[in-house]
Amino acid sequence: MTHVAERARRDVSALSIVDSLSTARLQRRSLAEVLAAAAGPRGQMEKNKL
């Protein structure tokens, strides 16, 4: 992946986390849940350990 594509992918990922956080505030979800969801399947497993 080119440097530009990699950076764009990270930016999109960060934006989706920010968007999830604003949605989470409306849904009263915790930061841990949002970050676990953003991390994908592995994040869900980590959340279940909490």
N, C-alpha and C positions, 0 to 999 in steps of 0.2 A: 504494500500500500504506500502511495506517495505521502510525503510529509503533509501536503495540503489536504489530502483525503483523510489522513489520520487526525489532523487537527479539526476538520469539519465534523468527523464522527464524534470526537470528544465534546465539541461544542453542542451538538445535537443531544448527546447523552446528558450533559449538564442542564440543558434547557428542559429536558423531559423530567429531570429530578426536581427542578424549580417548579415546573408545572404541577407535578405530583404533590409537592409540598403545599401549593396554594389550594389544590383540590382537597388535600388531606385536612387542611384547616377547616374547610367547609364540612367535611365528613367526620371531623374530630378523630382522625387517625394519628397515631404516634409517629414521631420522626423515625423510630426504629423500624416500624412497619413500612414506611415509605422507602427507606434506604434498602431494606431487605428486598422489597419488590423491584427496586432499580437494579439490584445485584443479580436478579434472576433466580433460577432454581437453587443455586447454592446459598444465596441470601435467604431464601425461604427456609432452608434447613437450619441455618444459623438462628433465624428468628424463633424457630420452634424449640431451640435449646434454652431460650431465655425464660 
